[in-house]
Amino acid sequence: MKFRIVITEPINRKGIEYLEEKNVEVIELSPGSTQMDLFKISKEYDGLITRGGIKISRELMDQSPKLKVVGVHGIGCDHVDLQAAGEKGIVVCNTPDALTVTVAEMALGLLLAILRNSVSADKAVRKGEWNRKYSDLIGTELAGKTVGIIGMGRIGQATAERIKAFGAKILYWSRTRKTELESIFGFEWREFDKLLEESDIISMHIPGTPDTYHMIGEREIGLMKKGVRIINTARGRVIDETALVKALDSGKIASAGLDVFEEEPLDPENPLCSLDNVILTPHLGASNREGMERMAIQVAECVLKSLRGETPDNPVVI
């Protein structure tokens, strides 16, 4: 039997080649396709590979009688109706291992950039404002700072390890305490509010779920040190953007590096775009050559395993 898999958004060619070598028919939707395009071919596919741009809803599953597996190219599955998938016996799998280094390096890159005002400095040089190096472009060191990691999963841990190498102190809050990591790396666990109070820098590494929606809001920002820095490479909805903009504007938050937003793509009219003390990137955390290749191959493997009746490596719903 020849399986048919639809890829809803572009992925690295290595994943497509893997499937084709296994005699799988691959249908690639063109960039910018919508859920309606999936509805039009809903009776034709056995599996989907999705990157999050198209919602895999209960209604779509209802109209897809052959659908057996949804492979998420990435970690976040918030665009897939997991409850509906479970009820219908549709496997959902993702690729968490593929992105650990990729996203951790992105978080570190944003952190170093905001500490050293790298983006503003680039703009200053292009404008001939060289002497700003003596005033507002003076940066600060990561060494000696207290960094609070919110969410100590794979990526949170990888980020913490890299930051610690710069001589920073690592605090963390996670839904489960990681005593082994405390012993090995010297990370220190804190209650959530205490972490906010003690940290010079806060880096977000938690999934976007109903429980984490706006977990950083006006109250939480009020607990933070004046001049705190924030990095978010997780999900935009974990931070209340209205409260964030207010704090960036007032100086309560000195600067932020944001790769994710409550609404994506980010509207150029969003108040964040008018602030000089924030670096904005278009959800690039997973976007490097090595990570994209790993994700494409891993999601292809998990989808094919599921279609063959085998257990995928990273099941979310099974």
Residue, then its C-alpha position, 0 to 999 in steps of 0.5 A: m500500500k502506498f501512503r500519501i502524506v501532505i506537507t502543509e508548509p515547506i520543510n527541508r528537502k531531506g525529509i521529503e527525500y526520505l519519504e520518497e525513498k520509502n515509496v511514499e507519495v508526497i504532496e507539498l502545498s504551496p507557500g501561503s496555503t490555507q486550511m481550505d486548501l487542506f479541506k479540498i483534498s481531505k479525503e486523499y491523505d493518510g498523514l499530515i506534516t505541519r509546521g503550525g501555520i494551518k490549524i489542524s482542527r476537529e472539523l478538518m479531522d472529521q472531513s479526513p477519513k483516511l487521516k491516521v497521523v499528524g506529524v508536527h515539524g517542531i515542538g509546539c502542538d497548540h495548532v492541533d486539536l489534541q483532544a479530537a485526535g485522541e478521540k479519533g485515534i489519530v497519532v500526533c508526534n513532534t520533534p523535540d530533540a531536533l531543536t534543543v541546540t537550535v533554539a538554545e543558541m537563538a536564546l543566547g544570541l538574543l541575550l548577548a545582542i540586547l546586553r551589548n546593544s548590537v542592533s542599535a549599534d549597527k544602525a548607529v554605524r550606518k547613520g554615522e553616529w560613531n560617538r554613540k559608543y560613549s553614551d547609550l550604546i555602552g553595554t553590560e556583561l553577562a558574567g556575574k548576572t543572575v539569570g532566571i530560566i522559566g521552564m527547565g525542559r530540554i531547551g531550558q536546560a541547554t540554554a542554562e548550560r550555555i549561559k552558565a559558561f559565561g559566568a552567570k548564576i542560574l536560577y530556574w522554575s519548572r513544573t517539576r524540580k530537577t534535583e539532578l541538574e542542580s547537583i550536576f550544574g549547580f542550578e538553583w530552584r526557586e519558587f516562581d515569584k522569588l525567581l522573578e524578584e531575584s533575576d537580572i535576566i529572565s528567559m522563557h522556555i515553556p509551552g503555550t498552553p491555557d495554564t501558561y497564558h499570560m503567566i508574565g503579566e503586570r503583576e509579575i513584572g511588578l515583582m521584577k527588578k527595575g532594569v530586568r531583561i527578558i528573552n522569549t523564544a517559547r510562545g508569544r502568549v506566555i507574556d502579556e504584550t500590553a504589560l510588556v510594552k508598558a514596562l519597556d516604555s517605562g524602563k522597568i524592563a531595560s530591554a527584551g529579545l523576542d522571537v515569538f509574539e501573541e499574534e504572528p506574523l507581527d503587525p508592523e503597527n504593533p507598539l513593540c515595533s516602535l521601541d528601540n530597546v527590543i530586538l524582534t525576530p520572525h520566529l526564527g528559533a527553529s530556523n537554521r540549516e542543521g535544525m531544519e534538516r533534523m526536524a524534517i527527517q525526524v518528522a518524516e520518520c515519525v509519520l511513516k512509523s505511525l502509518r506502518g503501525e509502529t510507535p513513533d519516537n516522540p508521540v504526543v497523542i497515541 
